[in-house]
C-alpha cells in the first residue's frame, strides 16, 4: 500500500456541487452623477459584501461607468454622446462620481463621414486650472459654399493645416482657462465645436464640428471636500428655483380670478 493512501475512503464519482446563487453575496449601491448634469440618479451597481479584509467600498472606488448623455440630460437629441464617470467616494449606499471621459457613438461618427468633402482632425493635451490633464480630440468636415456649383468641397493642404492649428488653439484656450466642471458644461451644448466652426469660416466653410473624444490622462490628488461641492450645488440650485403658481381660472367666464 502506498504511503498516504486510504483504501477505505471512497469518493463518489459525479457528485454534484451545491449551486449557490452568486447574488446572495452581493449588495447594491446607488450611483450619483455630479450637478453638471440634469439627472443625478444614474442607476445602481453591485459589489461583493465586505468579507474579512476585503471591504466593499474599496472595490467600488475607481470603477468606471459609461452613461448616455441623453439619460443624464433628459434630452433625446443628446443620444449621440457617451459620458464616462468614475466612482471616487462611497457614502453609505451612495457612490459619488466625477467626469472621466467623453466619446461620440460609433453610429454617429460613421454617419458624418461622406465622400466629396475633407475630414480634418486635431488633438491637444491640456491642463485645467484645477489640475486635471486632459487629451481633447476634435473632428470637422468641409462644407460647400453658398451658391456653389462644384460638387466637391476639398480643402487644400495649407488650408487644412491652418484649420487644424486654429482648432488646437481654441481647445487649448478653452481648457486652460476653465475648471473641469466648467469645461464639461461647454462640452454638453458643443460650445467649442461651434466656436471652431465660426472662427474657421474665413479659411474654409466647415460643418459637423465636434469635440469627438475627451480622455482624463491624470487627475490631481483626491479631495473629498471638492467632490462634495459638485453635489451640494445641486441641492442649493434646486432650493433657489422660484416656485411658479398658476392662477385659478373661473369656469363661467374663463378669466383669471
C-alpha positions in Angstrom: 0.0 0.0 0.0 1.3 3.4 -1.0 2.1 5.9 1.8 -0.7 8.4 2.4 -3.5 6.5 0.6 -6.6 5.3 2.4 -8.3 2.5 0.6 -11.3 2.7 3.0 -12.1 6.2 1.8 -14.3 6.0 -1.3 -15.1 9.2 -3.3 -18.3 9.1 -5.2 -17.8 9.9 -8.8 -20.1 12.5 -10.4 -21.1 14.1 -7.1 -22.8 17.4 -7.8 -21.6 20.6 -6.2 -24.1 22.6 -4.3 -25.1 25.5 -6.6 -25.1 28.9 -4.7 -26.6 32.0 -6.3 -23.6 34.5 -6.6 -26.0 37.4 -6.0 -26.6 36.3 -2.4 -23.0 37.6 -1.6 -23.6 40.9 -3.3 -25.1 44.3 -2.3 -26.5 47.2 -4.3 -25.3 50.8 -4.4 -26.9 53.9 -5.9 -24.7 55.7 -8.4 -24.9 59.6 -8.3 -23.8 62.0 -11.1 -22.4 65.5 -10.5 -24.6 68.6 -10.6 -23.3 69.4 -14.0 -25.9 67.1 -15.4 -29.7 67.4 -15.1 -30.3 63.9 -13.8 -28.3 63.0 -10.7 -29.6 59.4 -10.3 -27.6 57.3 -12.8 -28.6 53.8 -11.7 -27.3 51.1 -9.5 -24.2 49.0 -9.3 -23.4 45.8 -7.4 -20.4 44.6 -5.4 -19.5 41.7 -3.2 -20.3 42.3 0.5 -17.5 43.1 2.9 -15.7 39.9 3.9 -12.6 39.9 6.1 -10.1 42.4 4.9 -11.8 42.9 1.5 -14.0 46.0 2.0 -16.9 46.6 -0.4 -16.3 50.4 -0.7 -12.6 49.8 -1.8 -13.8 47.5 -4.6 -16.2 50.3 -5.8 -13.7 53.1 -5.9 -12.1 53.6 -9.3 -14.9 51.8 -11.1 -15.7 53.5 -14.5 -19.3 53.7 -15.7 -20.4 54.6 -19.2 -23.7 56.5 -19.4 -25.5 58.0 -22.4 -25.7 61.8 -22.3 -29.4 61.7 -23.3 -30.2 59.9 -20.0 -28.1 62.4 -17.9 -29.6 65.5 -19.6 -33.1 64.1 -20.2 -32.8 65.2 -23.8 -33.2 62.8 -26.6 -31.2 64.8 -29.1 -28.0 64.2 -27.0 -28.1 60.4 -27.6 -25.0 60.5 -29.8 -22.7 61.2 -26.8 -21.4 58.8 -24.2 -20.1 60.1 -20.8 -17.7 58.1 -18.6 -18.0 58.6 -14.8 -15.6 57.3 -12.3 -16.6 56.4 -8.7 -14.4 58.4 -6.3 -16.1 58.1 -3.0 -18.7 55.9 -1.3 -21.1 57.5 1.3 -23.4 54.9 2.9 -25.2 53.3 -0.1 -24.4 56.1 -2.5 -21.5 56.2 -4.9 -20.3 59.7 -5.8 -18.8 60.0 -9.3 -16.8 62.5 -11.3 -16.3 63.1 -15.0 -13.8 60.7 -16.5 -14.2 61.0 -20.3 -16.5 61.5 -23.3 -16.9 60.0 -26.7 -19.2 60.0 -29.7 -21.2 56.9 -30.5 -19.9 54.8 -33.4 -23.1 55.2 -35.5 -23.0 59.0 -35.2 -19.3 59.1 -36.2 -19.9 56.9 -39.2 -22.9 58.9 -40.3 -20.7 62.0 -40.6 -18.2 60.6 -43.0 -19.1 61.1 -46.6 -17.4 61.4 -50.0 -16.6 64.7 -51.7 -15.5 66.5 -48.6 -12.3 66.8 -46.4 -12.1 65.4 -42.9 -10.0 67.3 -40.5 -8.9 66.0 -37.1 -6.8 67.6 -34.3 -5.9 66.6 -30.8 -4.2 68.5 -27.9 -3.0 67.8 -24.4 -4.1 70.4 -21.9 -4.2 71.1 -18.1 -7.2 72.6 -16.5 -7.0 75.3 -13.7 -7.9 72.6 -11.1 -5.0 70.3 -12.1 -6.6 67.8 -14.5 -4.6 66.6 -17.5 -6.9 66.0 -20.5 -6.5 65.0 -24.1 -9.1 66.5 -26.4 -9.8 65.2 -29.9 -11.8 67.4 -32.4 -13.2 66.5 -35.8 -14.6 68.7 -38.6 -15.7 68.4 -42.2 -15.5 70.9 -45.0 -18.8 72.2 -46.4 -20.0 73.6 -49.7 -20.0 77.4 -50.1 -23.3 79.2 -50.7 -24.4 79.1 -54.4 -21.5 76.6 -55.1 -22.0 74.7 -58.3 -19.0 72.4 -57.9 -20.0 69.0 -56.4 -16.8 68.5 -54.3 -15.6 70.7 -51.4 -12.0 69.6 -50.9 -9.7 71.9 -48.8 -6.1 72.5 -49.8 -3.3 71.1 -47.6 -2.4 74.7 -46.5 -6.0 75.3 -45.5 -6.2 72.0 -43.6 -3.1 73.0 -41.6 -4.5 76.4 -40.8 -7.8 74.9 -39.7 -6.0 72.3 -37.6 -3.9 75.0 -35.9 -6.9 77.0 -35.2 -8.7 74.0 -33.7 -5.8 73.3 -31.4 -5.5 76.9 -30.3 -9.3 77.2 -29.4 -9.3 73.9 -27.5 -6.1 74.9 -25.5 -7.5 78.3 -24.7 -10.9 77.0 -23.5 -9.4 74.2 -21.4 -6.5 76.0 -19.8 -8.8 78.8 -18.5 -11.5 76.6 -17.0 -12.0 74.1 -14.2 -13.1 70.6 -15.2 -16.8 71.1 -14.2 -17.0 74.3 -16.3 -15.3 72.6 -19.2 -17.9 69.7 -19.1 -20.6 72.4 -19.3 -19.0 73.6 -22.6 -18.9 70.0 -24.0 -22.7 69.4 -23.5 -24.0 72.1 -25.8 -21.0 71.7 -28.1 -19.9 75.3 -27.5 -16.2 74.6 -28.5 -17.3 73.0 -31.8 -19.5 76.0 -32.7 -16.7 78.4 -31.9 -14.2 76.4 -34.2 -16.8 76.5 -37.0 -17.4 80.2 -36.6 -13.7 81.2 -36.4 -12.6 78.9 -39.3 -15.3 80.3 -41.7 -12.8 82.7 -43.2 -10.4 79.9 -44.1 -12.9 77.3 -45.4 -16.6 76.7 -44.5 -17.0 73.9 -42.0 -19.9 71.7 -40.8 -20.4 68.9 -38.2 -17.6 70.2 -35.9 -17.4 68.2 -32.7 -15.1 67.6 -29.8 -15.4 63.9 -30.5 -13.4 62.5 -27.6 -12.1 63.5 -24.2 -9.7 61.5 -22.1 -8.6 62.2 -18.5 -4.9 61.4 -18.5 -4.1 62.4 -15.0 -6.2 63.6 -12.1 -5.0 65.7 -9.1 -4.8 64.3 -5.6 -8.3 63.3 -4.4 -10.1 66.0 -2.4 -13.3 64.9 -0.7 -14.4 68.5 0.0 -14.1 69.4 -3.6 -16.0 66.4 -4.8 -18.8 67.2 -2.3 -19.1 70.7 -3.8 -20.3 69.1 -7.1 -23.2 67.6 -5.2 -24.1 70.4 -2.8 -24.5 72.8 -5.8 -27.4 70.7 -7.0 -29.4 71.0 -3.7 -28.7 74.7 -3.4 -29.7 75.4 -7.1 -33.0 73.5 -6.7 -33.8 75.4 -3.5 -33.1 78.7 -5.2 -35.5 78.0 -8.1 -38.7 80.2 -7.8 -41.9 78.2 -7.4 -44.4 79.3 -10.1 -48.0 79.3 -9.0 -50.8 79.1 -11.6 -53.8 81.4 -11.0 -57.2 79.6 -10.9 -59.5 80.1 -13.8 -63.2 80.6 -13.4 -65.3 78.0 -15.3 -68.0 80.5 -16.4 -66.0 83.4 -18.0 -62.6 81.7 -18.4 -61.0 84.8 -16.8 -58.3 84.6 -14.1 -59.6 85.0 -10.6 
